[in-house]
Amino acid sequence: MTKADLAEVVEWKFKDDEEKKRRVLELVGRNDEASVARISSQVFSLPVDDNAFRMNCLMMLEGVSPVLASVVLAFFDPAQYGVFDVLVWRALLGNEPPNLFSTLNYLKLLSALRKTAAKHNLDVRTVEKALVKKKLDEAGVVEKGSQRKSGRATAKPKTRIRKK
């Protein structure tokens, strides 16, 4: 993954939150190209059961939170990963705890997502997107194109993070 790929992930994730997007882009911009390439290469070559290590390695990059790390992993391997989203947490695990967005909580959510995906023979990312849509439908939020009226992006950026 390049620094430009990482910036594109930030653009996608925070598309409708200009202030947060600006702040996170500034932070990820502080990473040097070699570090982004080295860390992402190492992360993408790890076995799929090294989830916590993958997350923690990605979070060594400045500006990468558990949420952003989950986006990178979901785009890298949608069969095994989904985006860390409060709506998915509520659908699978109920009310969210304080300080929801931690590596430990993502691993709990990922376990529940994988279990559901296996039960229905689907990719984890497909299940995650379906649960978000279900929760939005229940809340009466209408999607327009790839944008939710609530302001959350649902389309994948054009950048493709390739498996090696």
C-alpha positions in Angstrom: 0.0 0.0 0.0 1.3 3.4 -0.8 0.8 6.7 1.1 -1.6 7.8 -1.6 -3.6 4.6 -1.1 -3.8 5.3 2.6 -4.9 8.9 1.9 -7.6 7.6 -0.5 -8.9 5.3 2.3 -9.2 8.3 4.5 -11.0 10.3 1.8 -13.5 7.4 1.4 -14.1 6.9 5.1 -14.5 10.5 6.1 -16.0 11.7 2.8 -18.8 13.7 4.4 -16.9 14.9 7.5 -14.6 17.5 6.1 -13.1 18.5 9.5 -12.3 14.9 10.5 -11.1 14.1 7.0 -8.7 17.1 7.0 -7.3 16.2 10.5 -6.8 12.5 9.6 -5.3 13.4 6.2 -2.8 15.7 7.9 -1.8 12.9 10.3 -1.4 10.2 7.7 0.5 12.7 5.6 3.2 12.7 8.3 4.0 9.1 7.5 6.9 8.5 5.1 6.3 6.4 2.0 8.8 3.7 3.0 7.1 3.2 6.4 3.7 2.9 4.9 5.0 0.4 2.3 7.0 -1.7 4.8 4.2 -1.9 7.4 1.4 -2.6 5.0 3.5 -5.3 3.2 4.2 -7.0 6.5 0.6 -6.8 7.5 -0.7 -8.2 4.3 1.7 -11.1 4.4 0.6 -12.3 7.9 -1.7 -15.2 8.4 -5.4 -14.3 8.7 -5.5 -15.4 12.4 -3.0 -12.7 13.4 -5.9 -10.1 13.5 -4.7 -8.2 16.6 -1.2 -8.0 15.3 -2.4 -6.8 11.9 -4.5 -4.1 13.6 -1.7 -3.0 15.9 0.9 -2.8 13.1 -1.4 -0.7 10.9 -2.0 1.6 13.9 1.7 2.2 14.2 1.1 4.5 11.2 0.3 8.0 12.3 -3.4 8.8 12.0 -4.5 5.1 11.7 -7.1 4.3 14.3 -8.9 0.9 14.8 -11.6 2.1 12.5 -9.2 3.1 9.7 -7.2 -0.1 10.1 -10.5 -2.1 9.7 -11.2 -0.2 6.5 -7.7 -1.1 5.1 -8.2 -4.8 6.1 -11.7 -4.9 4.7 -10.5 -3.6 1.3 -7.5 -5.9 1.4 -9.5 -9.0 2.2 -13.3 -8.6 2.1 -13.8 -12.3 2.6 -12.3 -12.1 6.1 -12.7 -8.5 7.2 -15.4 -5.8 7.6 -15.4 -2.1 8.5 -15.7 -1.3 12.2 -19.1 0.4 12.4 -21.4 1.1 15.3 -24.4 0.0 13.4 -22.9 -3.4 12.8 -22.0 -3.7 16.5 -25.6 -2.9 17.5 -26.9 -5.4 15.0 -24.7 -8.3 16.2 -23.8 -7.4 19.8 -26.3 -4.9 21.1 -25.6 -1.6 22.7 -22.1 -0.4 22.3 -19.8 0.0 25.3 -18.1 3.2 26.2 -14.9 3.7 24.1 -16.2 1.3 21.5 -13.5 1.9 18.9 -10.6 -0.2 20.2 -8.7 -3.1 18.8 -10.2 -5.4 21.4 -13.8 -4.4 20.4 -13.0 -4.7 16.7 -11.8 -8.3 17.4 -15.1 -9.1 19.2 -17.1 -7.6 16.3 -14.9 -9.4 13.7 -15.6 -12.8 15.5 -19.3 -12.2 15.4 -19.1 -11.1 11.7 -17.1 -14.2 10.7 -19.5 -16.5 12.5 -22.5 -14.9 10.7 -20.7 -14.9 7.4 -19.8 -18.6 7.8 -23.4 -19.5 8.7 -24.6 -17.9 5.5 -21.6 -18.8 3.3 -20.9 -15.1 2.6 -17.9 -12.8 2.8 -17.5 -10.8 6.0 -17.7 -7.5 4.2 -20.9 -8.5 2.5 -22.5 -9.3 5.9 -21.2 -6.1 7.3 -22.6 -4.0 4.5 -26.0 -5.8 4.7 -26.2 -5.2 8.4 -25.5 -1.5 8.0 -28.2 -1.3 5.3 -30.7 -3.1 7.5 -30.0 -0.8 10.4 -30.3 2.3 8.1 -33.6 0.9 6.6 -34.9 0.4 10.1 -34.0 3.9 11.0 -35.6 5.3 7.9 -32.3 6.6 6.4 -32.5 6.8 2.7 -29.4 6.1 0.5 -28.7 8.3 -2.5 -26.2 6.8 -4.8 -23.3 5.7 -2.7 -24.1 8.3 0.0 -26.4 7.9 2.9 -28.4 10.9 3.8 -26.9 10.6 7.2 -23.6 11.4 5.5 -21.8 8.1 5.7 -20.1 6.7 2.6 -21.0 3.2 1.5 -19.0 2.8 -1.8 -15.5 1.4 -2.0 -12.8 3.8 -3.1 -11.2 3.1 -6.5 -7.9 2.1 -4.8 -7.4 -1.6 -4.7 -5.1 -3.0 -2.1 -3.7 -6.2 -3.6 -3.0 -9.4 -1.8 0.5 -10.8 -2.4 
